[in-house]
């Protein structure tokens, strides 16, 4: 299903692209949607997948602001909301009840990144983000994701009208590398997805 949606988006973008040049003077505001697959890794002494937990599908959605520093570098920030899932291989008993095998995490993130632009609309984006776990009251098996993480993305921006841009890029988003709270195993959730941005450009 998600693959079909992505193919439709690609077909729409390529169908709408006209002969607009890449305007390097436009700051941009917009929205982002990222269908993701989330895995859980242990960072306590080694970087390895938590064998007790399987990945599941979810999504990130957010607001972005891109400000041009010069023709090659841009500053990006915004606000993102993540609704992601992992699957517990063993049921967890809490207060004489067994909680669901599927665990949901709702996370609010504040990203700050630097984007490097290349010819043809290609770009590389690297940044960090501060995360706040919104549902800690639900007896989560995976450690709290409150903390500082990072993200990496590389893709292409399509200039589809005078002021409208669409960006498509694979992205890897790691949540709590530096934890705000003590963790038993220092588990960190990692998203793998395709980021789709729709943004509006305005002159500085």
C-alpha positions as CSV (number, residue, x, y, z in Angstrom):
1,X,0.0,0.0,0.0
2,X,2.7,2.5,1.0
3,X,4.7,1.5,-2.0
4,X,1.8,2.3,-4.3
5,X,1.2,5.7,-2.7
6,X,4.9,6.5,-3.1
7,X,4.8,5.5,-6.8
8,X,1.7,7.8,-7.3
9,X,3.6,10.7,-5.7
10,X,6.6,10.2,-7.9
11,X,4.4,10.0,-11.1
12,X,2.6,13.2,-10.0
13,X,5.8,15.1,-9.3
14,X,7.4,14.1,-12.6
15,X,4.2,14.9,-14.4
16,X,4.0,18.4,-12.9
17,X,7.7,19.4,-13.4
18,X,8.1,22.2,-15.8
19,X,11.1,24.2,-17.0
20,X,11.5,26.2,-13.8
21,X,15.1,26.8,-12.7
22,X,16.2,26.1,-9.2
23,X,15.7,29.3,-7.3
24,X,18.5,29.6,-4.8
25,X,17.2,32.8,-3.2
26,X,14.0,31.3,-1.9
27,X,13.6,30.6,1.8
28,X,10.8,28.0,2.3
29,X,8.1,26.9,4.7
30,X,6.2,23.7,4.3
31,X,5.0,20.4,5.6
32,X,6.7,16.9,5.6
33,X,5.2,13.4,5.6
34,X,7.4,10.4,6.2
35,X,6.1,6.8,6.1
36,X,8.6,4.9,8.3
37,X,9.6,1.5,9.5
38,X,10.9,1.6,13.1
39,X,13.5,-0.7,14.7
40,X,14.8,-0.8,18.3
41,X,18.5,-0.9,19.0
42,X,20.5,-1.2,22.2
43,X,23.2,1.5,22.7
44,X,24.5,0.3,26.1
45,X,28.0,-0.8,25.3
46,X,27.3,-1.9,21.7
47,X,25.1,-1.0,18.8
48,X,22.9,-4.0,18.1
49,X,19.2,-4.7,17.4
50,X,17.1,-5.6,20.4
51,X,16.3,-9.3,19.7
52,X,13.1,-9.1,21.8
53,X,11.5,-6.4,19.6
54,X,10.5,-6.4,16.0
55,X,9.9,-3.4,13.8
56,X,6.6,-2.0,12.7
57,X,5.3,0.6,10.3
58,X,4.3,4.2,11.4
59,X,4.7,7.8,10.2
60,X,6.2,11.2,11.0
61,X,4.4,14.4,10.0
62,X,5.6,17.9,10.6
63,X,6.2,21.6,9.8
64,X,9.5,22.8,8.3
65,X,11.3,26.1,7.8
66,X,14.3,26.3,5.4
67,X,16.5,29.4,5.4
68,X,19.2,29.9,2.9
69,X,22.7,30.8,4.3
70,X,24.2,31.0,0.8
71,X,23.8,29.2,-2.5
72,X,25.2,25.9,-1.1
73,X,24.1,25.7,2.5
74,X,20.7,26.1,4.2
75,X,19.5,26.0,7.8
76,X,16.5,23.8,8.6
77,X,14.2,23.7,11.6
78,X,10.6,23.0,12.4
79,X,8.4,20.7,14.5
80,X,7.6,17.0,14.0
81,X,5.2,14.5,15.4
82,X,5.9,10.8,15.2
83,X,3.4,8.0,15.7
84,X,5.5,4.8,15.5
85,X,5.2,1.2,16.6
86,X,7.3,-1.8,17.6
87,X,6.2,-5.4,18.2
88,X,7.0,-7.1,21.5
89,X,7.8,-10.8,20.9
90,X,6.7,-11.7,24.5
91,X,3.7,-10.3,26.2
92,X,4.5,-8.1,29.2
93,X,2.5,-8.5,32.4
94,X,1.7,-5.3,34.3
95,X,-0.6,-5.2,37.4
96,X,-2.0,-8.7,36.6
97,X,-2.8,-7.8,33.0
98,X,-1.0,-8.5,29.8
99,X,-0.4,-5.4,27.6
100,X,-0.6,-5.6,23.8
101,X,2.2,-7.0,21.8
102,X,2.2,-3.9,19.7
103,X,3.7,-0.9,21.5
104,X,2.9,2.7,20.3
105,X,5.2,5.6,20.7
106,X,4.0,9.2,20.2
107,X,7.0,11.6,20.1
108,X,7.3,15.3,19.5
109,X,10.6,16.4,18.0
110,X,12.3,19.8,17.4
111,X,14.9,19.3,14.6
112,X,17.8,21.6,13.7
113,X,19.8,20.7,10.6
114,X,22.2,21.9,7.8
115,X,21.4,21.1,4.2
116,X,24.0,21.0,1.5
117,X,22.6,21.7,-2.0
118,X,24.1,20.3,-5.2
119,X,23.4,20.8,-8.9
120,X,20.2,19.5,-10.3
121,X,18.2,20.0,-7.1
122,X,20.0,17.2,-5.2
123,X,20.8,17.7,-1.5
124,X,22.3,16.2,1.7
125,X,20.7,17.0,5.0
126,X,22.2,16.3,8.4
127,X,20.9,17.4,11.8
128,X,20.0,16.8,15.4
129,X,16.7,16.8,17.2
130,X,15.3,17.1,20.7
131,X,12.6,14.5,21.5
132,X,9.8,14.4,24.0
133,X,7.9,11.1,24.6
134,X,4.2,11.9,24.9
135,X,2.8,8.6,26.3
136,X,5.2,7.5,29.1
137,X,2.2,6.8,31.3
138,X,1.3,3.6,29.3
139,X,4.0,1.3,30.8
140,X,6.2,1.2,27.8
141,X,8.6,-1.7,27.5
142,X,11.0,0.2,25.3
143,X,13.0,2.9,27.2
144,X,11.7,6.5,27.1
145,X,12.9,8.3,24.0
146,X,13.2,11.7,25.8
147,X,16.6,13.0,24.7
148,X,18.7,14.1,21.7
149,X,19.0,12.2,18.5
150,X,20.1,12.8,14.9
151,X,18.9,12.4,11.4
152,X,20.4,12.0,7.9
153,X,18.6,12.5,4.6
154,X,19.7,12.7,0.9
155,X,17.4,13.3,-2.1
156,X,16.2,15.7,-4.7
157,X,14.0,18.8,-4.8
158,X,11.6,19.4,-7.7
159,X,10.7,23.0,-8.5
160,X,7.1,22.4,-9.8
161,X,5.9,26.0,-10.1
162,X,7.1,29.6,-9.4
163,X,7.0,29.2,-5.6
164,X,6.2,25.5,-5.0
165,X,8.7,22.8,-4.3
166,X,8.4,19.1,-3.6
167,X,11.3,17.2,-2.0
168,X,11.7,13.4,-2.0
169,X,14.4,11.7,0.0
170,X,15.2,8.5,2.0
171,X,15.8,9.4,5.7
172,X,17.2,7.7,8.8
173,X,16.1,9.2,12.1
174,X,17.7,8.0,15.4
175,X,15.9,9.1,18.5
176,X,17.5,9.0,22.0
177,X,21.3,8.9,21.6
178,X,21.8,11.2,24.6
179,X,19.0,10.4,27.1
180,X,17.4,12.9,29.4
181,X,16.6,10.0,31.8
182,X,18.3,6.9,33.1
183,X,17.7,3.8,30.9
184,X,17.9,0.1,31.7
185,X,19.3,-1.0,28.3
186,X,19.6,2.5,26.6
187,X,17.3,1.5,23.9
188,X,16.9,3.8,20.9
189,X,14.2,3.7,18.3
190,X,15.4,4.2,14.7
191,X,13.1,5.2,11.8
192,X,13.8,4.3,8.2
193,X,11.6,6.0,5.7
194,X,10.9,8.2,2.6
195,X,10.5,11.8,3.3
196,X,8.1,13.8,1.1
197,X,8.1,17.7,1.5
198,X,5.7,20.2,0.1
199,X,7.0,23.7,0.5
200,X,6.4,27.3,-0.5
201,X,9.3,29.6,-1.4
202,X,9.5,33.3,-0.6
203,X,12.3,35.7,-1.3
204,X,14.6,36.8,1.5
